[in-house]
Amino acid sequence: MPSSTGPSIDTITEGGRVTQVGEGQEAEETAPPVMTFGAPTVGELLAERYELVEHINNDSAGRLVWRGVDVVLRRPVAVVLRYPGGDSATEMLQAAVAASRVIHPNLVGVYDAIDEADRAYVVREWVDGQSLREMVAADGPLDPARATAIGNSVASALAAVHATGMVHGNLHPGTVMISDDGRVVLADARTDGADSQENDLRAVGGVLYFALTGHWPHGEAPLHGATAGHGRAAIPDAVRDASGAIAAPRQVRAGVPAYLDDLTMDLLDPEIAPPSSDVLAAELSRLDVPTDDHFLEPTGPLRFTAEPGEEPSPLAVAGGRKVAVGVAGLLAVALVGLLIGISMLGGDDKKQPKEPVARPSSSAPAEAGNTPAAQVRKLTIQDVRIIDPESRDRAEVKNAEKVIDGDENEGWATASYRNNGKFGGLKKGMGIWIDLGAPHTVKSLEAVLSPGASAQLLAGTDDFPSSTSGDKDLVASYKTQIGQPFEKYDGNTMKFNGFDPEQKYRYLLFWITELPKKDSGDGWKLEVQEITVQGS
């Protein structure tokens, strides 16, 4: 007789991961061989309940994935079979039992887990739809609102999983499923590796990056302990600079809001501790609003700043950036625990969920032999000036100090040029030279400016006199490009992240190559309101 190991089993491997199967996904070329002796046939009835209808494929672990029907409840199911059963199927069955205990609308449901010695199988929810990977491959990158909604659903599912002390361990575009009715569910193609809740959160950044750009930010050797997953080899790698740093979504594609770009890059940044999954879900839920509900200021994207004296949100503490949460944001964080529908089935009602492992705070004393990482902060710019190597009257080199005064209401501006955005054909460019006062490890440079400009960031090692000839020598000397150039960028904030973490920088040159057209349509002109540098 079949031995059922369904939800009544209490054994859960410590640190076990929820394993959902992404139905309809392609098997990897590296999938292990499958024992086919005694393989099932169409119409076969398993456990006197689950009728096999169609063999879909073999998943990345070499298991057989079938579409079936629960003849008792008359609902479609996915049946995942492994040959043989017994000891070799213990991990699969225990993971299925663990998964069955987490009930959430954005997780694929697990119905049954059965061991028949010569084979074992797990019965799960069948999802009619496609993966995020397939959707983007067919239709291209998603609009920011849709990407935010999918990220919100994924983070909410992870919050439910993490609340039990477990991790998912295999989040990528092939395991994010979008059903035909628009429901987003998280599945698991079952990979082996070093899993952690932090790695799950980094993977949310990867999913957001892919949804916004169509590129996978982890290359051919994915980070966070995950293998290549279903069809991941076909996903284009992220755009990278000479040092290997990835370009931000806003550098790859126009129209990505600054707040979503910043959040995505922070989640991918190994030097910035991610927020907990429930805080991330609350933040994405706050941003996931209908396009006709104007909760964000129409004048520009949400700025990651807080007024002096405001208490930073949990996301700001974790991400190294102050976030203006407000009453709505605080309520979202407070209510997220009530909104996540977690049901613990078949266990001791008095048993409390295992607490997630706490990360040491930056204020905790360093252990013997360990040196705490330097904290990323806003660096003080000691000097700034306008670089104009082809000027005649030097009329445009005034007011450089306004780009570092902390006031975005005024800044430095070029003159108005006729004929075209390339300085009327009179110049190859102009720039803003920055002196940090001493060499620093630099994380990013951010420039707030008029939309529509083209610019790049360069680094050098020497200062030169403030004159036409000195500016020419400076431009000729600054050859190290930081990150990717921006071309006719339609946003208000350019952010350069491609600094080499092994190098220190003192002198930077924000070099402008093309001006935007004035709102009046009469000529071309650029205004730079503020420049800030983050580093340690």
C-alpha positions, 0 to 999 in steps of 0.5 A: 500500500502507498505510504502517505507522508502528507501534512500530518507528518511533523518532521521538518528539516531545520533550515529546510526550504519550501520547494514549489515546482514551476510547472511548464518550465523547460528542463536543463541540459544538465539535468540528471538522468531519470530512471524510467523503469516502471514509469507512469502512463496516461490514465494511471491512478495514483493513490486511488485519487490522482489520475495522470493526464499528460507528461509535461517535462522533466524538471531541473532535478530530473523528476517527472512533471505530469499534469493530472486530475484529483478525481475526488475534488475534480481539480487539476493538479501537478504531480512530480514523481521521483524514481526511486522513493525511499531514502533518496526521496526523503528531502523532496518529501520533507520539503513538500511537507514543510511547504504544505504548512505555508498557505499564501495566495502567492505561493503554489499550494502543496496537496500531498506527498507520497512514498511508494518505495520504488517511486515517490511523488508530490501533488501540487497546485496546477498553474495555468499561465507562464513564467516571468521569464517567458513573459518578458521573452515574448513581450519585452521588459515590463512597465514599472507599475507591473514590475512593482506589482510582481515584486510586491507579490514575490516579497509577500510570498517570501514574508510568509515563508520567512515567518516560519524560519524557512527559506525559498532558496531558488527565486529567479524569473523561471520560478515566478509564475503569472497565471492566466487570471493575473495571479502571481505565484512563487514556485521552486525548481528545486536546486541545491545550494547554500540558502539563506533569507538574505539570499532570497531578498537579493533575488527579489532585486534580481527579479525586479532588475529582470522585469525592468530590463530583460537582463539577469544581473547575476550572469552565467554563474548566478549568485546566492547558491542557485543553479541556472534554473529552468532556461536561465542560460537563455536570459541575457546578462546585464549590461556591464562596464569595464570593471564588471559592475552592472548598469542600473535599470535607468541606464538600460531603459528610459522611464524607470522611476528613481525610487524603483531604480534605487530599491532594485540596486540596493537589493543587489548591492552586497555592501548594503544589508537588505531589509527583512522580507516583511518590511520589503513587502510593505514598501513594495505594497506602498509603491504598488498603487494603481496608475490613476491613484496619484499618491506620488508627487506629480513633479517627480519620483519619490525621493529617498530623503527624510526631514531632519528629526524624522525617524527613518523607516526600517527599510532606510536602516537596512538599505543605507538610505533614508526613506520618507515613510509617512503615516501610510507607510508606517501603517503598511509596516504595522499591518503587514503581519495581519495581511499575510495569510499564514496557516500552520497545518497539522502541527502543535498549535502551541509551537511558535515559528522559529525565529529568523537568525539575527544579523549583527548590527553595525553598532555591535562590537567586532569579534576578535580578528574581524574588522567591521566593514566601513559604513556607506555615507554621504561624502563631503565634497571639498571643492567643485568647479565648472570645466569649460575647455573650449570657452572664450569668455569663461562666462559659464564657469560661475555658480559651481558651488550651488550644485553641492549646497543641499538646495535643489531649488537652485543650481548651476546652468549652462547658457542657452544654445541654438541649432542643436543639443551639442552646444550649438556645435561650438563645444564637445562638452562641459563638466563639473569637477569634484574634489573629495579632499582625500582618496575615498572608497566611493560607492556612487555619484548622483546628479539631479538635473534637467531631463534629456541630457547626455553625460558620463562620469570620469575619474582622474588623479591630478588637479589643474589650474582653473583656466581654459588651458588647465581645463583642456589638460584636465579633460585630456588626463581624465580617462577612467570611465565610471559605469555606463554613460547616459544618453538623452536620459529622460529622468531627473536623477543620474546615478553612477554605480560602477566604482571599483571597490578596490580603488580609492578616488579623490577627483571626479569629472561629471562630463556633459556631452549633450544638452536637453531642449528647453521646455519652451522649445527655444534652444538647448540648456541644462541645469544641474541642481545637486550632486552628491557622492556616497562612499566610505 
